[in-house]
Amino acid sequence: MTGSTHSGARREPDDVQDLCRPFLKSLPVSGASVAAMSASGSRMSLCSSGVIAARIDELQFELGEGPQNSVVRSGRLVMIPDVASGGHDDWPVLGAALSELPVGAIFCVPIQMGAVTVGVATLFCDTPLVLDDQQQATALAIASAIAAGTVQQAMVSAIDDVAVESAAAPAFRREVHQATGIVLVQLKTTATIAYARLQAYAFANGITVHTVARDVVSGSLNFEDTPP
């Protein structure tokens, strides 16, 4: 299947989480999953639209290979338009496992905040599919739009201990607010985006937002010196 038709796509389940939903609504794919990932090795599955999408995500984690890892390293979209045709030299074990699933095509889309890849959206179609240039641009635009939500959900679920610390120690909360204000000035942006950048940096480096905030306040970390 090629072009922009939806003939290979299954109907979107009613309970698909918000991070996955935009891909299913806007692209001719059968399923989607979103995982928060970073170069430091942090990884967390955040949503999947169904059993097959979840299994594709799980296999890449279990086997330690696949296009998700390539996306994290390169920051670029990886497309496998015809899973059955082979071409899995970089992930042969995964290729063999995928042959047992009703999957025709897979697309892994980088979820980036600034220059940091904070996650990967893995899309699949149950028949072979080539995404045209417009569809690729749409996939990347959606990934960019959900970047802040991806980081926030991952941090709340497992990595960010600021909420717990803040309840017990208001000083921690004040330091995070102070750091947000500093980054706001450094990047000439809004408080929402400044805090999101703190979260993205923390996730990418496998540390807490409070640790990043402390470094910002102390002056040892300046976001003007980090990639945009």
BATIGU-998563 format. One line per field, with one value per residue (C-alpha): residue number from 1; residue in one letter; x, y, z. Coordinates in pm, whole numbers, plus 50000, padded with zeros to 5 digits. Layout:
seq <- (NUM, ...)
type <- (A, ...)
c1 <- (X, ...)
c2 <- (Y, ...)
c3 <- (Z, ...)
END
This chain:
seq <- (1, 2, 3, 4, 5, 6, 7, 8, 9, 10, 11, 12, 13, 14, 15, 16, 17, 18, 19, 20, 21, 22, 23, 24, 25, 26, 27, 28, 29, 30, 31, 32, 33, 34, 35, 36, 37, 38, 39, 40, 41, 42, 43, 44, 45, 46, 47, 48, 49, 50, 51, 52, 53, 54, 55, 56, 57, 58, 59, 60, 61, 62, 63, 64, 65, 66, 67, 68, 69, 70, 71, 72, 73, 74, 75, 76, 77, 78, 79, 80, 81, 82, 83, 84, 85, 86, 87, 88, 89, 90, 91, 92, 93, 94, 95, 96, 97, 98, 99, 100, 101, 102, 103, 104, 105, 106, 107, 108, 109, 110, 111, 112, 113, 114, 115, 116, 117, 118, 119, 120, 121, 122, 123, 124, 125, 126, 127, 128, 129, 130, 131, 132, 133, 134, 135, 136, 137, 138, 139, 140, 141, 142, 143, 144, 145, 146, 147, 148, 149, 150, 151, 152, 153, 154, 155, 156, 157, 158, 159, 160, 161, 162, 163, 164, 165, 166, 167, 168, 169, 170, 171, 172, 173, 174, 175, 176, 177, 178, 179, 180, 181, 182, 183, 184, 185, 186, 187, 188, 189, 190, 191, 192, 193, 194, 195, 196, 197, 198, 199, 200, 201, 202, 203, 204, 205, 206, 207, 208, 209, 210, 211, 212, 213, 214, 215, 216, 217, 218, 219, 220, 221, 222, 223, 224, 225, 226, 227, 228)
type <- (M, T, G, S, T, H, S, G, A, R, R, E, P, D, D, V, Q, D, L, C, R, P, F, L, K, S, L, P, V, S, G, A, S, V, A, A, M, S, A, S, G, S, R, M, S, L, C, S, S, G, V, I, A, A, R, I, D, E, L, Q, F, E, L, G, E, G, P, Q, N, S, V, V, R, S, G, R, L, V, M, I, P, D, V, A, S, G, G, H, D, D, W, P, V, L, G, A, A, L, S, E, L, P, V, G, A, I, F, C, V, P, I, Q, M, G, A, V, T, V, G, V, A, T, L, F, C, D, T, P, L, V, L, D, D, Q, Q, Q, A, T, A, L, A, I, A, S, A, I, A, A, G, T, V, Q, Q, A, M, V, S, A, I, D, D, V, A, V, E, S, A, A, A, P, A, F, R, R, E, V, H, Q, A, T, G, I, V, L, V, Q, L, K, T, T, A, T, I, A, Y, A, R, L, Q, A, Y, A, F, A, N, G, I, T, V, H, T, V, A, R, D, V, V, S, G, S, L, N, F, E, D, T, P, P)
c1 <- (50000, 50134, 50013, 49774, 49490, 49388, 49297, 49549, 49462, 49242, 48989, 49139, 49043, 48841, 49086, 49409, 49614, 49664, 50031, 49946, 49615, 49741, 49948, 49648, 49422, 49659, 49851, 49754, 49890, 49737, 49889, 50128, 50332, 50535, 50840, 51047, 51412, 51745, 52109, 52183, 51986, 51665, 51359, 50989, 50692, 50419, 50136, 50036, 49725, 49689, 49852, 50059, 50192, 50284, 50460, 50671, 50781, 50847, 51052, 51292, 51341, 51373, 51614, 51815, 51807, 51585, 51503, 51416, 51780, 51887, 51651, 51791, 52146, 52077, 51778, 51631, 51315, 51370, 51135, 51088, 50824, 50815, 50903, 50880, 51139, 51422, 51684, 51724, 52103, 52129, 51870, 51854, 51699, 51424, 51368, 51307, 51069, 50871, 50811, 50579, 50361, 50097, 50314, 50377, 50564, 50726, 50821, 51015, 50984, 51218, 51048, 51277, 51289, 51550, 51846, 51763, 51583, 51354, 51156, 51048, 50705, 50686, 50414, 50315, 50088, 49955, 50041, 50352, 50344, 50559, 50511, 50538, 50721, 50409, 50325, 50681, 50659, 50327, 50477, 50768, 50536, 50319, 50628, 50743, 50400, 50394, 50757, 50678, 50400, 50632, 50895, 50639, 50468, 50801, 50929, 50608, 50603, 50956, 51239, 51145, 51147, 51077, 50710, 50797, 51081, 50872, 50603, 50859, 51096, 50966, 51328, 51349, 51038, 51171, 51499, 51317, 51108, 51421, 51598, 51295, 51315, 51687, 51638, 51345, 51581, 51867, 51652, 51419, 51119, 50814, 50808, 50634, 50903, 51183, 51056, 51011, 51375, 51479, 51280, 51423, 51780, 51715, 51562, 51836, 52103, 51925, 51909, 51632, 51491, 51605, 51965, 51945, 51782, 52057, 52322, 52139, 52105, 52470, 52578, 52749, 52488, 52389, 52124, 52266, 52558, 52340, 52220, 51887)
c2 <- (50000, 50346, 50703, 50852, 50600, 50425, 50089, 49904, 50078, 49935, 50152, 50347, 50204, 50441, 50418, 50504, 50739, 51096, 51052, 50780, 50915, 51198, 50956, 50728, 51019, 51182, 50898, 50579, 50345, 50054, 50114, 50324, 50318, 50586, 50521, 50775, 50700, 50874, 50832, 50770, 50444, 50553, 50395, 50375, 50264, 50526, 50414, 50168, 50147, 49771, 49431, 49437, 49789, 49697, 49379, 49563, 49801, 49519, 49316, 49602, 49642, 49269, 49204, 49523, 49601, 49765, 50093, 50263, 50252, 50382, 50676, 50765, 50757, 50948, 51167, 51072, 50896, 50529, 50361, 49992, 50009, 49633, 49421, 49094, 49200, 49177, 49446, 49388, 49364, 49596, 49403, 49041, 48890, 49149, 49093, 48725, 48802, 49052, 48786, 48615, 48925, 49065, 49368, 49502, 49825, 49999, 50363, 50495, 50869, 51073, 51275, 51570, 51870, 52110, 51898, 51621, 51304, 51226, 50941, 50742, 50687, 50349, 50324, 50014, 49920, 49571, 49593, 49734, 50112, 50400, 50731, 51018, 51340, 51511, 51217, 51207, 51577, 51517, 51239, 51460, 51752, 51534, 51400, 51755, 51850, 51565, 51605, 51798, 51555, 51259, 51394, 51497, 51158, 50974, 51196, 51170, 50791, 50701, 50947, 51285, 51282, 51653, 51604, 51385, 51608, 51923, 51797, 51738, 52027, 52356, 52461, 52207, 52350, 52705, 52601, 52448, 52763, 52975, 52765, 52789, 53166, 53163, 52939, 53157, 53455, 53259, 53127, 53429, 53197, 53119, 52957, 52650, 52595, 52672, 52407, 52160, 52216, 52140, 51817, 51717, 51776, 51575, 51284, 51277, 51259, 51020, 51267, 51449, 51790, 51904, 51813, 52012, 52303, 52306, 52320, 52603, 52805, 52749, 52862, 52536, 52474, 52745, 52661, 52925, 52683, 52381, 52295, 52460)
c3 <- (50000, 49910, 49913, 50161, 50164, 50485, 50335, 50554, 50878, 51149, 51328, 51616, 51956, 52174, 52465, 52283, 52499, 52382, 52288, 52035, 51911, 51680, 51471, 51414, 51325, 51077, 50912, 50723, 50989, 51178, 51519, 51722, 52039, 52214, 52430, 52618, 52542, 52583, 52492, 52861, 52840, 53014, 52853, 52932, 52724, 52760, 52534, 52266, 52052, 52072, 52121, 51800, 51858, 52215, 52101, 51842, 52115, 52363, 52114, 52054, 52428, 52496, 52209, 52251, 51881, 51623, 51453, 51784, 51888, 51547, 51585, 51928, 51792, 51470, 51554, 51217, 51106, 51016, 50770, 50690, 50416, 50353, 50656, 50462, 50204, 50454, 50483, 50856, 50857, 51157, 51359, 51229, 51543, 51547, 51175, 51237, 51523, 51316, 51050, 51299, 51340, 51100, 51022, 50672, 50747, 51045, 51093, 51393, 51443, 51667, 51940, 51997, 52224, 52096, 51990, 52240, 52132, 52425, 52275, 51973, 51822, 51651, 51387, 51195, 50910, 50854, 50483, 50310, 50302, 50181, 50357, 50110, 50193, 50327, 50552, 50684, 50762, 50937, 51149, 51252, 51330, 51553, 51729, 51796, 51929, 52183, 52297, 52614, 52705, 52647, 52884, 53145, 53147, 53172, 53450, 53652, 53612, 53707, 53692, 53835, 54214, 54240, 54329, 54628, 54740, 54698, 54930, 55205, 55136, 54993, 54931, 54651, 54490, 54516, 54354, 54058, 54016, 54040, 53778, 53550, 53571, 53492, 53188, 53078, 53063, 52907, 52623, 52598, 52611, 52827, 53170, 53026, 52765, 53013, 53255, 52968, 52873, 53232, 53215, 52876, 52995, 53310, 53122, 52856, 53124, 53360, 53648, 53833, 53754, 54098, 54014, 53691, 53874, 54134, 53861, 53685, 54004, 54096, 53749, 53653, 53381, 53134, 52876, 52646, 52601, 52521, 52168, 52072)
END
